Amino acid sequence: MFGLSAQQRYFLFPHVVDMRKSFDGLSGIIRNKMGQDACVDLKSDDLI
């Protein structure tokens, strides 16, 4: 079980995604669709 914290930032993608994609494929969706690089401007405790 996990809990939500006010100290963390959460990024939610509101569309259907094939979770069988590799890490590179999923981070590419974030980069292309959300306009954010998965490795830039994120803190160590951010959740995507």
C-alpha positions, 0 to 999 in steps of 0.5 A: 500500500502507498500513501499520497504526500503533500511533499511529492508532486504527481504527474498524471497522464489522462489517456490510455497507455500501453504499459507494456512499453519499455521505460524509453517508450513511456518516457517518450510519451511523457516528453511528446504528449505532456511537453516535459522531459522525464529526466529534467525538472523532476525531483527525486521524489516526484511520481509520474 
